[in-house]
Amino acid sequence: MLLALSTHAANQETIALNPLDFAVREAARVALSQTAPTVLADAATGEALPTQMDLQPGGGAEAITILDLAPGARRRLTFRPGQPIVIQGATNALSAGAPGCRLTNDLIGCTVTLRAAGQARHQGLYQVWLTDFAVEGGAVASGVQTLQNPQLASFEGLPAHRLWRGPLHTRLELAGPAQLWYGTHTNVPGNARLTLTLHAGSPVLDIETRFDPAGGGELYLCSAGQLAVNAGGDIWQLRAPPWKGTDPVTNHFGVTNRNSDVMGTCWVAARGGRQAFSYVHDDLASTIASVPGAGGRPRSKAALRLSNFSAKSNYIRPDFFRVRPVPGEPVILRMRLTLYGQPPETDAFAARDYLRLQTAFTAPRLIAETPPFTGEVALAEADRERIARLLRERDIALVAGEALAPETLAEATRLADTWRVPLLGACDLDTFLNREYSRYDCNDLVLVLVGSPSENRIVYANNTRHALADAYYPGTGKGRIAVIDDFLGTGRSVIYAGGEDARGTRLALRQLGERFAPPRIEAPQFRPMPPALRARPWMRRARGGATDLQSPRRATATAHLLVWLPETLEEVRVETRLRHDTGSVLTGSVAHIAWSYAAIGPGGEVYPEGHEPIHPDGHPLPHAMPFPGTIRAAGAPAPFTSHLANNDALWPGLPAHWPEGRMVSLWVTIDVPATAAPGRYAGAIEVAWRGGRHATPVQLEVESLVLPEGWQMDFNAMYSLHGYNEDMLALYLDLPPHDEAAYLDAVADLGRLLWSHGVTVAQLPSYDLGAVLRPDGSVRLDTRRLDAIIGAYRRGGFDGLFMTSLVPSRWRAIEDLLGRHAAPGETRAPRERLYALLNAWIDARGLKERMIARVGDEPGDIPAWVELARPLKGSGFRLSVCHNRTAEEQMRLMVGTIDVWCPLWNGAITGWRGQLRPADDPACFNRRFFDERRAAGDTIWNYTCATPYASLTRVPTELFFYLWDSFAKGFDGAAYYGGGYWSHQWGGNVLPGVRGHLAHRDYHVFDVFTRSGWSGGTSLFYPDARNRRLLASQRWELLRQAQEDIKLFALYRQQHGETALRQRLSSVIAPRDHDNIAPAEFDAVRRAVRQALAASGK
């Protein structure tokens, strides 16, 4: 690790420590601002260490020593006067076509050469090649044949280069203008620096690239060269952790006609004949293709492709997907190749090499001074005042490390119980810290970090990020309480209570509880919330007093009141009445969300609420009652609380009994009819219970503006009535077998739920269209089941489009029947007769232009899809498909076949994070093609299945962003994958027989309510089997709000035009990113649009 220290620093010490359970030999490198003759030394003994001083071209130096560290070793290093080995970096004859530069140490070696890029379009670009690898001091050829262009970018012209060659450390550095490119995509220019390093006594080659982009862009794929293996007649086995899934991946090199290609990640263990090597990726130090990682530190995700296409074509290629260079943010890649003369017995050597590469064995000490203190816990006076203020003014959550001693965890649990704040576990917070902590719904949150770096990986990650090793510890056995600023680089402050060891942490926790406390919560806490703000487990204190609402007429106004219960409430009643000056009254209907949070054990195990063995009434379904059961079994150790809600199911009405310790959202919906008197309505949400009452003032400003009656943009929630030959509504609602009336009532309930919230597409079963042979030999369609379902939807008030997935085998069976039987005198072909029957049925039901057939899903072969779909033209169904292949060339093949376009949102006009693509970008469904198809009268929707999204892990306002952005671009509709694909979570896709249906349903309904399956986190509505009804959700209600917004925008577009609308919405739609837009920003835009319409008299 390179440490930026000055030799003039008052506390010039470095900590060398080995947190791993095996010994290591590593280099300690310290950057110096001057070149005085000094050597590294052991601070405890004063003994000088062998030191190589590499003088840098720009001045200053780098001091290097080699350390042997036993497991758990801890050494303090300092400087003392002495004579180091001084190495002046020098250039050598490294040029294109030259024999190259030889890098060697006492164990391994290789040759570095420069070669021109082979493709004509890359003329003038040069790549680095590493060849002639050798082991055992250079005496034996290595199984690694070549390593081609490992630095991501290709140099523009010959790079500058400098070589430092010494007894402890040899390093070659190449730097110059370069390009980052992939295939035919736009190249990203910039500057690259490639550093190749060998250390004495280690058979490793470190490869580090830094690319500083001069421009932005998005590359679907970047590859860090290609490592070719020379099997030499042996069979090599290569293993790696899986890119996806849980089982390691394996390939074999040196096998003829193998033609196999697998993908791993993190590391590759290669063993063959008499040799072995590991090729590992430092996913902590690298920044390319970052994803959330442990402790709040992003990790670079590498796809290590192990390809064997012939006996002579065996290679490993590190691939990185969706690389988005940004000027000012360097792209860093760090890899390590370790060569072994003798193959180890197992693959564990590669896992150890991976851990070694990403572990910081050295770090500076005492960058932050410990304040003067007496006793056993250090606490600065300035921190004392800040901690008291933070606890008084902010939401609080404790974060206990995953490696706390049992007695320390017990101390943290007592403090959380005393303060009445949640205790979060570090093992559950990686995604939270990487993605969610910086979002708007955590603005008022202050974390209390508990533990030393060895006890809490979040503390370790923060210290590593800021190059701190002993920043907060006054000594062994002592504790520290402090405020840490700029936690994890977020600019936010956290409270720290810990020490260098477990005793110090316990002392700090104890004194934190004795010296400080947030305001005591004695009574129920009522907290007005924006409807688009989801409850988090730390939102326990009352904030604000009143709720101010604005609404046009023919719309809904929603008040959201979060209640936290320090005590049990009985006989709870809620009433909302708002009165106008004229005496008119608007009342609110109430529903509630009984928030529940999974418990997380110390080892990361999950204990979801409502689990079968511990549910109060013994029933496994978490929807059996509005308040699910306890989160732990009797006598079990107190687990941590998850930061994520299990579900946001919205229960009609409210229970009379509210248990202690629960968090409940009261959801008050006020229907504002078109005839409502404009003006101010005032009243309150009054909550009464046995022995108490609370009123939250509410004011509603009703505007004179009246919204249109019909929905202005189609929305498809993408759910399924059938899955794997099972009827989803009957299964999940526990409907009586063969009770058609009960089933159709459930469909009617679904139709009501859809249409009332702006969902304009209803799904029909795929298997309920049949045919019947008449006595006269003719054939008629059997549509009785479909007719009943369509009628039930309409009975529920649904008045939109109907969609069914095409099942070719069903249609072909009917066509075959028509081919075998025909009425006398019938001369038409079977398909023509089938389509005539379908059209007649559609016309008779008043469904012309309203029936859509979805032909497949995300076709990978567009010409094959066209071949499949084109024969269906004329059937009376409009043809559609969600297509994630959106290149213009491919899209033009679909013209004339597809009736309802539905490209992926981030492949249509917009890129992955909302960037607007060029209007003629050939790689996407671009604006030019969009406008062309719209002018031709085509219907164009888009769909989302990843970003923006509406799952429980995303901010709720992404629903607003998605619909607003789609409408502003001119799309006719939008689709969300998936609103209710409950069957997608079934393991093995098979029900365990008739006798197992009930248990299987119970288990998976439980999954829907606990987001433990894919569909559990994405479903927008929920099944209530106890009452045989469907439940809305907070996100479902926000969908209605977004669709009412679209009505508002349609009026504005009609008056001012599409360009003016896009400009009006520009602050909250693409190209802005969508993952952190606060509700207040959307409210401000709504208000501006309504004011503009009011000013024009609309």
N, C-alpha and C positions, 0 to 999 in steps of 0.2 A: 504494500500500500504506500503511495506517495503522500507525504505529510508536509503541508505548507507551514513551516516554522521559520522564525528568524533566530539567528545565533545571539541576537541582542535581547530576546524575550526573557522576562524575569524568571519564568518558571520553565526553563528549557529542559523538559524531561519527556521521554517517550515511554509508554507502557507497552511491553511485549507480553502477550498472554495467549494461551492456547485453550480455547473453550471446548475443543474436540476430545473424543475419548481415545485418540491414537496420537502417537508422536509425529511431529512434522519437522521438516527442514525448510525454512523460508528465508527470504531476503528481507531485511529491514532497510527501507530507503527513506532518507530525510532530505528534503530540499532546503538549501541554505542560501541566505541572501548575500553572504560574503564567503571568501575563500581562505580565511585564516587557517593555519596548520592545526587542525583539531582532529581527534579521532573519537569514535563512539566508544563508550565505556559502560560497564555495569555500575549503576548508581550505588548499589549496596556494598560492593567490594572495592570499587575504584579501578578494577582491572580493565585495561584497554582491550578492545576487541579489534580483530583485523578489519581495517576500514579502507575501502577504495573510494577515492574522491574523483568523480567524473565532472570535469569542468564543462559548463554549458556554453553554447555559442553566444547567447545573449548576456553573459555574465552570471555570476553565482555558480553554485556547484550542487552536486547531489552526492550525499554520503551513503555508502552501501556497506552492510555487513551481512554475514550469513549466520542465522540463529538455528540451533537445534532446541526444540521446545517439546518437553514431555507433556503428556496429557495433564491439563489443569495448571501448567506452569505459568508463572507470573513474574516478570522481571521488569525493573525500571532501568531505562537507558538514559545516559546523559552524555555531555561532551567534556572532554578534557584536552589540554594541550598535547600534541603528539604529531608524528609524521605519518600521514596516510599515504597510500599508493595513489599518486595523482595521474589521471588519464586525460589527455587532451583529445576531444573528439576530432576525427579527421575524415576527409573524403577519400575515396579510393576509386578504382576504375570500374564503377558499376554503370554500365550503359547498355543500350539495346544491342543484343546480339553478342555481347562480350561473354567470356567464360563465366563471369559472375563472381560473387563474393562468398567465401566459405565462412560459415558460422559454426564454431565448435566449442565444446568444453571437454572435461575429462571423461564424459560419458556418452554424449551423442553429438551429431553434427548434421548439417545440411548446406546446400548451395543455393544462393539467392541470385536470380537473374531477372532481367526486364525483357518483356516480349511485347510486340505490337499486337493489339487486339485483332482477332482474325476476321471479323466481319467488315464488309466494305463500308457500311454505314457508321462504323466506329473508327474510321481512319483518323490517325493522329492520336489515338488513345493507347496507353501502355498499361500492361498488367504485370504484377509481380508473380513470379513462379518460384516455388521451393522444390528442389530436386535432390537426388543423391543422398537420401537420408541414410544414416548409419548409426549403429548402436555399439555398445561395448568398446567405447573409446575410439570409434570410427573403424573398427576392424571388420564389422559384419554389416552387410546391407540390411536395411530395415524393410519390413513389410509395407511401410508407407512408400509409395512410388513417387507421387508428386502432390503438391498442394498448390493449386492454381488460384491466383487472384483472391487471397483470403481477406482483402481489406474492403470489401463491399464496393467501393468506387474504383473507377479506372482513371489513371492520371492523364491529364492533357499535356502531352509532351513528356520529356524526361524529368522526373522529380529530382529535387535536391536531396542529397543523402549525406549522412554522417555516421561513422562507426566508432564506438568506444569498445576497446578490447583490453580486458585486464584479467588478473587471476581470480577475482571474485565474481565478475559480472561482465558479460559481453552484450552490447546492444547496437542494433542497426536501426536507424531512423530515416524514413523517406517522407518527403513532404512536398506538396505543390498543388496547383489547380487540378481539379478532378471533376468527374461527373458520376452521379448516382443514376443508374438506369436499369430498366428491365424491358426486354422485348422491344415492342414498337411504341411503348409509352413515352411520354415527354421526359427528356432527361432533366435532372435537377443539377445545376452547376453549383460549385462550391470549392472548398479547399480540404484536402485530405492529408492526414498524417498517419503513417503506418509504423509501428514500433515492434521489432522482433527482439526478444530478450532471452538469453541463457544465463543461468546462475550456476556457480561452481557446486559440484556435488549433487546436482539434481538433474534427472533425465527429462527435463521439461523444456518446452519452447512456448513462451508466452507471446500471444499475437494480439495486439491492441490497435484498433482503428479509431480515429476521431475524424468525423466529417462535419465541417461547418458549412451548412447550406447557404448559398447566396440567394436562393429563391425558394418558393414553396411548391407544393404539389402533393399528389397522392399516387404512390406506386403500389399496385396490387401485390407485387412480390419482389423482394430483393434477395439475392443469394450471396453468401460469403464464400465464394469460390467453390472448389470441388477437390476433395481429398481422394485420390485414386490409390487403390490397394494393389500391390503386386503379390498375388497369392503364391507365386513360385511353386506351383504344383501341389500346394497344401490346400486343405479346406479350412477356411476361416469362419468362425462363428461370431456374429455381431449381435449384441443385445442393447436395448435402450428402454428407458421408461416410455410409456405410450404417449403419443400426441393426443389421443382421445381414448377414453376407456380406462380400465384399471390394470389389465394384464400387460407385462412387458412385451415388446415386439422383438422378433428375431429374424435375421436373414443369414444366409451362408454365401460366402464369396469363394470363387474358384470352382464353382460347379457349372458345368456347361449347360446351356439351354435352360437355365433356371428362370430367367425372365421375371424376376420378382422385384417388388418395390414396396417398402414399408416405411412408416414415418414414426420416429420417436422424438424425444425432447430431452433437454438437460445434459445428458451425457451418452456416449457410446463406449461400450466395452468390446474390444476386438481381440480375439485369441485365435492363433493359427500356428500349427506346427511347433516351432521352438521359440516363438515370439508373441508379443502382445502389445497393444497400445490403447490408450484412452484419448478420446477427443471430447472435451467438455466446454460448456458455455457458462460464463459468469453472468447469470441472469439478474444479479443485483447491480453490478457496476455498469452493465450494458443498458442503453436507453432505447435501442431500436425496437419497435413493435412492443411497447410496454403494455402490460396488463396489471391489474391489482395483485399485490404480493403480501408476504408475511409482515406483520407488524406495522402496516401502513407505508411500506416501501414498495414502489412499483417494481415489477419484474419484467425483463425482456423475455418474450416467448419465442423460442427457436423451434422450428420444425426440422429435425435432423433426418434427412431422407437417406435411407439405406437402399441403394439401387444395385441390382445385379442383372444385367441384360445379356451378358455372355461371360465366358471365362476370362476375357480380356477387358471387360468393361464393368468394374466393380468400384463403386465410389460412395462417399458420404458427402452430402451437400447440405449445409445449414441454410434453410430458407426462413424468411421473415415476411409475414403477410401484412398488408395494409400499412405500409410505411408512409408517414406523413411528415416530411421534413419541413421545419419552420425556421426562417432566418433568426439567428440569435440563440437557437437551441441546438447544441451539438448532438450529432448522432454518434453514439459510442458503442463499439462492439469489442468484447474481450473474450478470447478463446484460449484454450491451453491444450497442447498436444504433448502427451507423456509416452515415451517409448520404453518398453521393457525387453531386456534381452531374453528373459525366461518368462513364459506365460504363467500368471498366478492361477491357482486352482479354481477360483470362483470369479464372478463378475464384480465382487465387492470393491475391487481396486478402483474401478471407474467412479463408483459412488463416493469413495473417499476423496478421489482427485477433484470431483465436483465440489464437495464440501470445502476442501482446501482452497480452491480458487475463489470462492465467494465469501470466505471468512476473513475479516480484518484482524490480523494477528498483531498489528501495531497501531497505536493511536496516540495523539498528544495527551499529556496529563495536565490537569489543573488549569485549563484555559479560563474557566470561571472561578474566581477566588471564593473560598469558603469564608463566610462572615465570622468575625470574632464572636465567640459564644462560651458560655459556661454550662456545665452539665453534660448531657449525653446527646442532645439534639440541637443542631444548628438551625437558626431561624433569623434572617435579617429583619431589621425593624421595618424597612420599606415593604418587604414581602408580607409582614404581619398585617399591615394596613390594607394591602391589596387583596389578600386572602379573605379578610373579613368583608370587604366590599363585594367581591365576587360571590361569596356564599350568600350574601344578603340579596343580591340583585339578579342572579342568574339561575338557570336550571342546572342541576348537579347530577353527575353519575360517577360512581367509582369504577375504576378499571383495574382489576387485580390480575397479576401475572399468572401464566399457566404453570409456573414452576414454584409457586409459593409453598413454603412449608405449611403443614396442616395447622399449626398454631397461629401462623401468620394469616392464613385464610380465615380462620375463626375470628381473629381480631378485625379483619376487614369486613366480615359479615356483621359483626356486632356494630361497627361504625355505621354501615349502610342501614341497618335496622333502626339504630338510634336516630339517625338523620332522616329516615324515611326516604331514601333515595335508592335507585336500582344499583345493583352490583353487576357489572359487565365483565365477561371473561375475555382475556386477550386472544384466546384461541378462536373466538367468534367474530373478531373485529377487523380482519384483514380487508375485506371488501368495503366495510364501512369506512375505514380510515382512508382508503385509496379513492373512493368514489363519492361517499355520502357525507363525510364529515364537513366538507367545505360547502355544502349546499345550504339553501336558505332555511330549511327546517331545523338546522343545527346552529343557527346564528346565536341563540341565547344559551347554548350548552357550554358548560365548563366541565372538563374531565378532571378527575382526581386520579393521577397515576400512582399505583402502589407497587413497590418492588425495585430491586436493583436490576441492572441489565441482565444478569444471569437468571433472575426470577421473572422478568417481564420483557418479552421480546419487543414490545412497543417502545419501552425505555431504551432498549439496545438500538432499535432502528432509528430513533430520534437522535441519540448520541452519535451514531455512525454517520447519519446524514450531516450533522454539524461538526464532525470530526472531534467529538468529545469522548473521553474515556472515563475520567474521574472527576467530571465537572461539578458534581453535587455532593460529594462524599467527604465528610470530615475525618474519616479514619475507620479502622476496623472496630466493629461493635458499636458504632455511633450512627445516629440517624440525621436526616436532613429534611426540613420542610421548606419548600421554595415555590416560586412562580417561575415557570419556564415560558419564555416568550418565543414566538415564531415556531411553535410546535410542528414538527415534520414539514417545515417550510410553508405552512398555511397562513402565517401571520397571526394566528390565534394563540391565546395564552391558556396554559393548563396549570393545575396545582400538583406539585410533586411531593410524595411522602415515601421515603425509602432510605436506603443505606447501602453500604458496601457489601453487607451480608444480611442474613435473615434477622439477626438480633437488632441491627440498626433499623431495619424496616419496621419491626414491631414497635420499637420505641417511638419512631416517627408517627406511626399510626395512632398510638396511644395518646401522644401529646397533641396530635391534630384534633382528636376527639375531645380532649380536655380543654384546649385553648379556644376552639372555634366550634361554631354550629350555625347552620342556616336557620332562618326563622322557623319556629316550631309550628307544625301543621296539626291543628286540633279539630277543625270543623271541615265539612265538605268544601272542596275548592272548585269554583266555577270560573271557567276560562273561555271567553268568546274567541272563536277561531275562524279564519277564512275557511269556506267549504273545501278549498283545494289544499288544505294543510292537514296532513295525516298525523294522528296522535303518535308520539314517541314515548317510551316508558319513563323518561325523565320529566315529562311535562306535567308536574304534579301541583304546581302552585297557581293560584289565581293571578291572572294578569288582565288589566283593562277592566272596564266596568260595563260598557254599553256596546250595542251592535247597531250599526248604521247600514241600511240597505237602500239600494235604488233599483227600480225595475220599470221597464215599459209595460204596457198592458198586453193582455193575452200572452202572459209569460209566468214564470215561477220565480219567487224569491226564496232564498234558502238561508237560514241561520244555523250556525254550527256552534254548539256549546259543549265544551269538554269538561267533564266532572271527574275529580279524583276523590276516592272515598277512604278516609282514615278510619271510618267506623261503618257498621252495617246500617242501612236505611230500610225501614219498613213502611208499607202502605204509601208508596211513592206515586204522586200524581203530577202531571205536567199540563199546563194550559197556556195557550198563546192567543191573545185577543188584541188587535190593533184598531184604534178608533180614529176616524177622520173628524175634522172640525164640523162637518155636516151631520155627524152621527153615524155615518156608514162604518161598518165593521168588517175587517178581514180576519179570519181565523187561520191558525196553522195546524196542520196535521203533524203528529210526532212519530218518529221512528228512532231507533237507537242502534249503535254499534257497541257491542260488548267486547272491547279490545282484549285480546289475549296474546301473550308472548311466550314462545317456547322457552324452556329452561335449557341451559347448556352446562353439562358437567365439566369438572376440572380438566378432563381429557378431551373435551370437544364433543362428547356424546350428547344427543338431543333428546329431551323429554317433552314432547308436545303436549299441550293441554288436551284433556278429553280422551286420553289414551285408555283403551279398554280396561286394563287391570285397576285403574284408579279413578274411574269416573264415579261420581257420587251415587248414581242410581244403577250402576253396573252396566249401562248401555254404552256400546263403543262409539256411537255416533256423536260427534261433538255438537251437532245441531239439535240434540235432544232437548236442550234447554238453552236459553239465551246466555247464561253464564256457564262456560265449560268447567270441568272439574279442576282439582288442584294440580299444580305443576310437578308435584313430587309425591312419592309414596311415603307412608308413615315411617318415620325413623331414618329416611334417606338423608344424606348430607345436603345442605342447602346448595342448590346449583346456582350458576350465574343466570342472569336474565338476558335473553337475546334482545338486540336492538331492533329487530324486525318484527312487525305484527304478523300473526298467523293468518289473519284474513280481515276483510273490511265488510263482512256481511251486514246488511242493513235490515234489522228486524222490525216489522210493523209494531206500533204501540210501544209499550214498555212493561217490564215485569214490576210487580209490587214490591219485590224483595231485591235489594242491591247489596251484595256481600262486601264486607270490609276488604280494603286493599285493591279494589278493582278500579279500572278506568273506563268511563262510559262516554260516548259521544251522543248527545241529544241532537237529532237532525229534524229541524222544524221546516216544513215546506209550506209556503204560502202561495196559493193560486191567486194570481192577479187577473181577473177576467177582463175582456175587452170593454166591458161596461163600467169598470171601476172608476170612481171619481178621482181625477188627478189631484195630487197634493200630498201633504204629509199625514202619515198614520203613526200614531204613537201608542205604545203599550209595553208589555214585558213578557218574557218567558218566565212563568211562575212555576217553580218546583216546590212541592210541599211533601212532607213526610211526617211520620209520627214524631211529634216533638220539635219540628223545625220547618222553616220556610226560607226560600231565597228567590228574589226577583232580579232578573237581568234585563235592564231597560232595552227596548228595541224601537228604532224609528225607521220607517219605510217611506221613501219618497217615490210615489207613483207618478210617472211621467205621462204626458198626453199621447206620446208615441204608441201606436198599436202595431204589433208584429203581424206578419202575414199568417194565414191559417196553415198552409201546407209547409212541410219540410223542404228546404231549398237545396240540399245536397244529399245524395244517397250515402248511407253508411251500412256496411256489412260487418256484423260482429263475428262472423265465421265460427259457428258452433256446429255440432252434429246431433241429429236425432238418433242416429244409429252408429254403432261402432263394433266391428268384429262380430257381426251378426247378432248384436244385442241392442234392444231398444233402450236408449239412454234414459228417457223420461220415466219409463216404467221401472227400470232398474234402480235409478237413484232416488226416485220419489216413493219407492216401495209400494207401487200400485198393485192392487189385487190382480192375480193372473186372469187374463182374458176379460177384464172389465173394460170394455171399449168406452163406455160412458165416462169412467174416471180418467182414462187416457185422453180423451178429447177435451175434457175439462182442463187437464193440464196443458194441452196445446193452446187452448183459449187463453189461459193464464199467461202463457209465454207470449202469445200475440199481443196481449195488453201491455206486457212489460216491454216488448220491442217498440211498438208504435208510440207509446207515450213518451219514450226517451229518444226518439229520432233514429231508431234503427229501422231502415226501410227495406231490408232484405231478409226474408224468412226462408229457412232451410226446409226442404222437403226430403223425405226418405228416398234413398236411391233404389230400393228394391220393391216398391209398391205399385209399379206399373206392370200389368199383365195382359193376357189376351185369353179370350174364351171362344171356343168353336161352337157356332150355332147349329141347330138341327138341319138348316137348309144348306150347310156346308160352308157358309161364310164365317168370317172371323170378326169379332168386335173387340175393342180394347176393354180391359177390366180396370177401371179407374175408381172403383168404389172406395178403396182405402184412401187414395189421394184426394178424392172429392171430400171425404169426411174430414181429412186433416186441413185442407184449404178452408173448408167451411168453419172449422173450429178456430183457425187463425182469425178469420173475418169476424166471427162471433166475439172474439176478444178485442175487436176494434182495429185489427191490422188492415192496412189499405195500401200496401206497397208491392214490391217485387217478390217473386218466388225463385229460388235457386235449388237445383238438384245436381249432384255429381253424376256424370255419365258413367253407366256401367255397360260397356259394349256387349257383354255376354247376354244381358237381359234383352237389349234391343235386337240382337241377332237372333235370339230364340223366337221373338215375335215375328221377325222377318221370315225365318224358316217356316213357321207355322202358316204364314200367309202364302208362302211359296207352294206348300203342299195342298192348301185348300183355297178355293175361290168360288164365288157365287157364279151361277150360269151367266155367260156373256161377259165376264170380267176379263179384260185384256191388259190391264195395267201391270207393270212389274211389281213384285212384292214391296220393294222399298218405296215406290211411288204410292202404293196403297197405304203403307204404314204412315207415311208423312201426311197423306190426306186425312187419315183417321186422327192423327195428332193435332193437325191444324183445326179440324172440326171440333175436337174436344176443347182446345184452347179458346177458340172463338165462343163456344157455348158457355164457357165459364167467365167470359169477359176478361180474359187474361192475355189478349193479343199484345205483343211487345213487352209483356211483363213476366215471361217465363225465360229463365236463363239456365243453360246447361254448362256446368263447369267441366271442361274436358281435360282431365288430368290435373297435375299440379307441378309448377316449376319445372317445365320440360327442359331437359338438358340438350335435346336434339330438336331444334326448331323445325327443320324440314320434316322430320318424322311426325312432329305434332300436327303440322299442316296436313300431312297425308292422312292422319287419323281423323282430324276434325272436318276437313272439307266435305266428305260425303254426307255430313250431318246438316249441311246447308239446305234449307227448305223444310226442315222438320217442324218449324214453328217455334223452336227454341232459339234464343239468341245465344251465341257461343262465346265463352269466356275462359280465361285461365290466368292464374297468377304466374307471372313470368319474371324470373330474376336474371335471365339472359336478356339484356336490354340494348346491346349494340345495334345501331341503326341498320346496319346491313342485315342483321337477323330479323329485326322488326319488319322490314319491308317485305320479307317473305310471308308474313302473316296477314298483310293487307288483302282484303277481300274475303278472308276466312273468319277472322275474329270480329265479333260484333261489340264486345265490351272489353276494351283494353284494360289491363290491370298490371302495369309494371311495378317493380319494387320501388318504394319511395326514394331510397338512396341510390337508385339507378335511373331516375327519371328527373331530369333538369337539375337535380340536387345530388351532391356527393354524400359520403358516409357521415360526416359530422355537420352537414348542412351547407357545405360550400356550394355555391352556384356554379355549375359546369358551364363551359362555353356553349353558346347557342347552337353551334354546329359540331359539338364534340361527337365524333363517330362512335365512341365507346359507350354511349348511353342513349336512352330515350330522350333526345335533346329537345330544346325549345323549338327549333326549326321544324322537326318532325311532328312535335306535339301540335303546333299551330297548323301544320298542313293537314293532319288528320281531323282536327277540330273543324277546320274550314270545310272538310269533306262530309261533315255531319256525323263523324264517329263519336261514340260514347267512350270517355276515357276516365277510368278510375285509377287509383294506385293502392298498394297495400303495404303494410309494415309488419315485419315479424322480428325485428331486432331494435331498430332505432328510427324515429322516436318510438316509445313503447308505453304500455299501460300496466306493467306488472307491479307487484307489490314492492319490488326493489327499486323502482324508479319514482321520481317525484310526480305527484298527481298532475301537475300542470302540463306534463308532456301531452296529455290528451288535448288540451286547449291548443298547444302548439301544432299538433298534427292536423287537426281539423281546420284551424285557421290558415295554416300554410297551404294545405291542399286546395282550399277554396280560393285563396288569393292567387294561386298559380293558374286557376281556371279549370281544375279537375271537376268532373261531374260527380264523383263519388270517392269514397275512401273505404278501406277494409282493414280490419285488425285481426291478426292471427295470434291467439285465437280466444274468442270470447267465452267458449264453453266446450272445448274438446276434452271432456273428462276422461274419455276412454284412452287418451294418449299416455296415461300414466300406468297402464296395466302391464305388469311384468310378463314378458313372454307373449303378450297379445292374446292370451287364451284364458277363458274362464274355467275354473276347476270343476266342471260338471254341474249338473242341476242342483245337487245337494250343497254344492259350495257357493251357489250364487249369493246367498244372504251374507255369509261371512266375507266373501270377496267384495261385495258391494260396501259393506260396513268399513272394511279396511280402506278402500279407495275413496269413499266419501270422506272419510277422515283425512285422506291426503288432500282432497279439494279444499278443506277448511284449514289445513296447516301448511300450505305451500311447499310441502315436502316433495311433491311430484311437479313435473314441468307445468301441467295445467293448473295445479293448485296455486301457483304464483301468478298466473295470467288470467284466470277465469274472471269474467266481469259480473257473473251472477252465480248463485249458489243453490243447491237442492236442499229443501227442508222436508225430509222424509216423515218426520213426526206429524207435520200438519199437511203434508202432500201439496206443497206449494213451492214456488220459486222465490228466491230472495234477491233483491237488488243489492247494490254495494255502493260505497262512497264513489268509486270510479264510474259506476253506472250513472249516478246522479250528475257527475261532472260531464258525462257524455251528453246528457240532456241540456245542460247549461251551454256546452259548446255548440250544439245544434240550434239552440235559440240564438246564440251569437251569430251563427251563419244567417239566420233570418234577418238580423239587424244589418249585417254586412251586405246582404242582397239588396236591401233598400238603398244603402249607401252607393253600391256599385251601379244600381239603376239610375241614380241621380248624378253621380260624379264620374263614373267610368271605372274600368278595371285597373288602369294605371294608378289612379288616385287612391283606390282601395289598397293596392299593394304598398303605396307610400304611407298610407295611414297606419297600416299594420306592421311596417318594416322593423320596428324596434323589438318585436316579439316573434318574428318568423325568420326563416332562412334568408340570408346566410348566417344568422345568429345560431349558435349552438343551443340545443334544446334542453340540456339536462340540469339547468339551474336558474330558471326564470321564476321569480317570486310571484305569488298571486297578485300582489299590489300592482305589478307592472301590467298584467292583463286587465285589471280593474281600471287602470288609468286610460288604456286604449279604448275599452268599452265606453267609458264616460265621454271621451273625446268624440267618438263616433255618434253617440246619442246627442251630444250638444250640437254637433254639426248638422244632424238631421233636424233637430228642434229649431235651429236658426233658419233653416230653409223652409220651415213649415210642414215638414213631413210628419 
